[in-house]
Amino acid sequence: MMRWFWLTLAAVVLVAVGATLVALPQAPEWTTSSRAALAEFEAGDEALSKVYFVEAREHFERAYEYDPEFLLAKWRFAQFLQDDNPQQATPILDDVMTADLANLTARERFLIEYWRAMRRNLPAEAARLVDECVVTYPDDPYILAVKASETWRYGNLEEAEHLYQRLLKIDPNWVVAYNALGYIKMTQGRFPEAEEHFKSYRFIAPDQANPHDSLGELFITTGRYDDAEASLETAIKIKPDFWASYIHLAILKTYIGDSDALRNLVESARAAGSPDGVVLEMECRARYVEMAGREAWREILAQRSGECAGGFRNGHAAIITHRAACLTHDWKTARKIEAEAAEHLSNARRIGDEDAVTALQAAVLQMEGVRLAIEGDYATAEKQLRAVDEQLGYMQVQFGMYKLFNRTILIETLFAGGNDAEGHQLLAEVRRINPSMVEEFEASGFKVLGLGRG
């Protein structure tokens, strides 16, 4: 699993492998007089290094309760709290913004100052702080990890790759570096190299869920569906409440059209105590995969205001509903869904939800492309679908698979417009990455939307 939330948070925490700032004065690592608070704080760091967010939050909350003056515990707990209760988190974070840092260690001051700059939307100031530390402590693995994360976040993949490789030379057991390198190489389409790094991650931490989950994402994207299922099920066996693996399994079953497996997955997730939102997302996928498999387009439209598709509450259901509207020539409903998606995109941009922005930008363009293709405007549809392809990458499986699926629609549109040469060239590219998807596409007669030949 790799979300930007984790990437950002990992950039400002110490992974629990004992990283230290080189040449800093010997002093307590964290400023608290409470042994209980310190123990909980260190346990939170360890959970965070495993991408176990629920446990990390619980430990940081207890650390804060044991010592309300423990600034780092206060800060980390509030960062988690703002996702669930921003009103409660805001005053706590405001206190951290104005707290006196004079009595903190150099490490703690850096962490807070870096975060303050980011919260004030001063990325240049944050970058300056990081760059100064990299110069002062050039062989410190933690500072390198911060720099690598920031570099990756802003799209300089070549430099980020170099920094993570250097980080591994300094500390070969810095697990997050292996995971990050795997995703960077996936983003670049370097799938064999990504697999090597994810397998190194798994070798170092075989008893953690996330290495198996990351490999599962890679296997789905490259069409190795049986390997993906085995890897994701291993992650769940290790940690039954590792919800990311349930979601990734649901994505896999969605693309192979297995609604029965999705329903079974829903029951497994519910029995494991999955959050209501996770269960509902999988339930909606199961319903809409089954209806789409039967081509029950009017039945899908009849559920337009239901808990899955209404108001663009579930992206997958809304996209299927939009397709149903287009295939039944209900252009008013199709355009309304497009408008709802655009509104959600605007809101995502306003609050800075990067994953949502990426998904919604692609959804808006693709829905417009689908409608235009079915209306017969193949040239404009092609333009929209190519824009989707340019915006999506392979780093996360939901985006990688959506990119590949969008390419199948683009291929169908190219064939419909008489551009066979370009269509076959793109088909070969998809086959190189995910031959399983191409096999299914070929079996359908190269039909997703049912377009005729131009």
N, C-alpha and C positions, 0 to 999 in steps of 0.2 A: 504494500500500500504506500502511495506517495501522493499526499495532497499538499497544496501550498500552505495550508495551516501548519502541517507538520514540518514542512521545509522552513517556514519562518520561525516557528517555535524552536526547532532544533538549532537554529542559528544563534540563539541566545540562551542556551542552557548547556550545562556540563553533562556530557554523556557519562554514565557511571562506570567508566573504565579507568578513572583516576587521572584524567588529564589535568595538568597544572600549567600555569603561566610560567614560562622559563624566566629565571632570574628575578622573579618578584620576591620581595622580602618574605621570609618565613613567618607566617602568621596564620591564625585560624582561617580556614577557607570561607566560612560563613559567619556572619555576625549575629550570634544568638548565645545567650547564657543558658538556654534550656536544652539539656541533653535529649529530652523527649522530642522537642521540636526539630532538633538537628537530625535525629534518627528518622523521623517521618519525612523530612526534606530530602535526605539522601535516598530513601526508599522511593520517593516520587521521581527523582532523577533516574533511578534504575528502571522504573516502570516506563518512563518517557523514552528511554533509550531502546526499549522493546516495542515502542509504538502502542503501548497499553494505556490509552488516554484515560479511561475510567479510573483505573487504579492510581494513575498519576494525580489526577484531580483529588481523589480521596486523601492521598498522603499529603499533598500540599495544603489542603483544607485543615487537616489535623495539625500540621506544623504551625499554621497560622493561629489556630485555636490555642495551642500550647504557649505560643509567644506572639501576641498581636503586634509587637514591635519588631518582629523579625521581617525586615523589609522585603527580602527576596521571596520568602514564603508568601507574604501578603500579595506581592506582585504576581507570582505564578498562579496562585489560587484564583485571583481576580481575572486573570486572562482566560482561564477555563470558564469561570462563572459568567462572563459576559455573553457566551454563546446561549446560555439557558435563561439568564436573568440580567439583561444589560442594565436595568434600572438599579439593581442592587450592586452590580459590579462597578458602575461608573464612579460613585463617590470614593470607592476604595482605590481605584486606579488614579483618580484625581489626587488623592493623598500621596500616592507614590510619585506623581509628577512633581510635587512640591516638597517632598521630604528632603531633609538635610542629609547629604551623603558623606559628610566629613569623617565620620567614624567608621565608614565601611572599608573593606579591603579594596585593593586596586581592582581585583576581578569584579567585585560587586558594583563598584562605581562604573566600570566599563559597561556591564550588562544594563544597568539602569539608564545610563546616558545614551547608549545606543537605542534602547527601546523608546526613550523620551523623544529622540529625534524622529524615529519612525512614527510615533503617535502624533507628533506635530506636523506630520507630512513634510519632513525635511530630509529626503533621501540623500541629498548631497552632504549634509552634515553627518548623517549616519555613515556614509561611505568614507568621509574624511576620518572619522574615529577609527573605523576598521583599518584603513590604510596606515594610519599612524602606528597602530598596534602591530601590524604585519612587519613594518620596518623595525620597530623596537624589539620584537620577539619573533624573528623570521623562522625559527624552527619549532615554534609552539604549535602543537596539533590543533588545539582549540581555536586559536586565532585563525589558522589556516581554514578550519572548517567554517567559521563565520564568513571569511572572505570568499571561499568557494561557493557557499550557499547564496550569498548576495550576488556574486557574478553569474551564477546559474539563473537566479530569479530574473535578472535583467537581460537574459538571452545570449550571453557570451559563452556559448557551449564549449568552444575550443579552450578558452582560458579556464573555465570551470573544470573541465576534464583534466587539464594540466595540474590544477591545484589539488584536486582529489587524488591524483596519482602521486603527487608529492607528499600529500598527507599520509598515504599508505606506506610510503618509504620510511617516513618518520615513525609511524605506528601501524604495522600491518594488521593489527586487531581492531582498528577503528571501524566498527561494523557499519556505521551510517555511510561511510565513504563507499563501501562496496555497493550498498543499495542505491546511493545517488548515482554512481557511475553506471549502474545497470539502466536506470531511467534516462540518463543523458544519452546513452548509446541507443536506447529505444527511440528517443526523440529524433536521433539522426538516422534511424532506419538500419542501424548496425546490430541486427538481432543476434547473430552468433556471439558477438562480443558482450552484448547485454546478458546473454545466458551464462557466459563464463563468470561474470561478476555476481549475478544472482546466486549461482551455485557456490561461489566462494563465500558469499553471505550465509548461505544455508550450511556450509561446512563449518563455519565458525560458530554459528548459533543454531544448531539443528533442533534445539528444544524450544525455540521461539516460533510464534505463528507467522510473523511478518515475512521472513525469508521464503517460506512456502507460498504465501499469498502473492508476493512479487513475481515469483516464477510462474504461478498460475496465470497472472495477467499476461505475461510474455507468451505463454503457451496458447492462450485464447487468441491473442492477436495474430499469431503465426499459424493458426489452424490446427494445432495439436490438441484437440479437444479432450481426448482421453487422458493425456498427460496433465492437462489443466485441471480436470475434475479431480484426479488423484492428488495433485498438489494442494488444491484448495480444501479438499476434505481432510488432508493431513493437518492443515492450519487449524481447522475447526476442531479436530480431535485433540490437538495440543491445547487449544483455548476455545472452548465451546461458545464463548461470547465475543469472538473476534468477528464483529458484524461485517467488516469489509469483505471477508471471504464469502459470506452469504450473498452479498450484493454481486460480487464477481461471478459466483455460480449462477445467479439469476440472469446476469448479462449473457453468459454462455448459453443457457437454456433458451433465452429469448431468440438468439440468432440462429439456433438450430430448430426453433419452432416446437420445442417439447413442453407443451402446456401441462402434461401430467407430471413431469419432473418438477416443474415450477410449483405446482400445488403441493407436492411432497416436501419441497424445500420450504414452503411457507409453514407447514406444520412443524418441521424441524426447528426453524427459526423461532416460532412461537413457543415451542417446548423449552428452548434454550433461554427464554426470557428476553428475546430481542425487543428493542424499543418499538413502540407502536408504528412509528414512521417507517422503519425498516420492513416490518411485516406488511404494512399497507402497500408499500412500493412493490413488493413481490406479489402480493395478491392481485394488484392491478395488472402487472405484467402477465400473470397466469390467465386472467380473464381475457385480455386483449390479444394475446398470442393465440388463444383458442379461437376467438371470434374471427381474427384475421385469417387463420388457417382455413376456416370454413367460408371465407370471403363473405361474411355476414355483415356487409357494409351498413345496411339500414338498421340492423340491430345495434351496431356500434353507435350510430348517430342517435338512436333512441336513448342512449345513456350519456348524452352530451352534458347534462347538468348533474351527473352523478358524482360520487366522491372521488372517482379516479380522473375523469377528464374535465370536469367543470372548472372554468377559470384558469386553465393551464396548471392545475395543481400537481399533476403528474406528467412529466414531459413525454414519456413513452406513450401513455394513453392519449395524450393530446395530439401527438404526431400521427398515430394510427387513426384517430378520429378525423384529422385533417385529410388524410389520404382517402378515408371513406367518403368524406364530403366531395372531394374532387372526382372520385370514381363514379359517384352518383350525380355529378354535375350540380351539386348544391354549393354554388360559388359564394353565396352570401355567408354561409357557415364557414367555408374555407377561409374567406377573408377576415371573418371575425376572429377565428383562431389565430391567424397571423398577427392581427392587431393585439390580441392578448399576449402573445409571445413577445412582441415588440415592447409592450408596456413592462413586462417582467424584465426584459433586457435593460430597460432604462433604470429600473429600480436596482438591479444587480450592479450596474455601473455606479450608481449613486452611493451604495454602501460598500463598494470595493470587493464584492464577492467574485474573485477571478475565475473560479471553476464555473460558476453560474453564467458569467459573461461569455466564456468560451462556448459553453453548451448552447446558450440561447442565441448567440450570433449565428452559429451554425444552423440551428433549428429554423430561425427566421428566413435565412437565405434558402435553405433546402425546401421549406414548405412553399416558398414563392416559386422555386424552380420546378417542383412537382406540379403545382397548379398550371404553370405556363406550359410544361411539357404535355400535360393531358389536354390542355386547350389547343395544342398544336403549334405553339410558338417555340420551336425547338432551339432556335438561335439564342433567344433571350434566356431560355431555361438553361441552356449549356453554360452561359455566362454566370448565372447564379450558382449552379452546381460546382463549377470550377472555383468560384470564390469560397465555397464551403471547403473544398479540398485544400486550398491554400491556407486556410485558417486553422485547420485541425492537424494535430500531430499524433504520434504514437505513444507518448509518455504514459498516459493512463488508458487502461483498456476501454473504458467507456467512450473515449474520444477516438482511439485507434480503430475500434470496430465500427464506430459511426462513420469515420473517414472512409473505410473500405466499403461499407454498405452504400454510402453516398456515391462512391465510384461506380458501383454496379448500376445505380440509377443513371449516372452520367453516361455510362457505356450504352445503356438502352436508348438514351436520348440521342447519342451520336449515331447509333444504328438507324433510329427512326428518321433522323435528318439526312441519311445517306452518307454519313462520314465513317464508312466502314474501316478504313485504314487507321484512323485515330482511335476508333473504338477497340480494335483488336490490339493495338499497341498498349492501350491502357489496361485491357484485359490481361495481357501478359505481365504487366507490373503487379496487378492484384494477385495473379497466380503465383508470382515469385514470393510474395509475402504470406498469403493465406490460400493455399490450393484448395482447402476444404470449402471455403466460401465460393470459389469459382466452380467447383464441381456441382454444387447445388444450383448456382446461377445458370450453368449450362443445361442442367436437367430441366429447368423451367422454360427452356427455349429463349434464354436471355430476357426474361420478362419479370419485372417487379411491378411496373405500372400498367402493363398490357398495351404498350404503344404499338401502333402499326408501323410499317416500313414507309419511309418517305419516297 
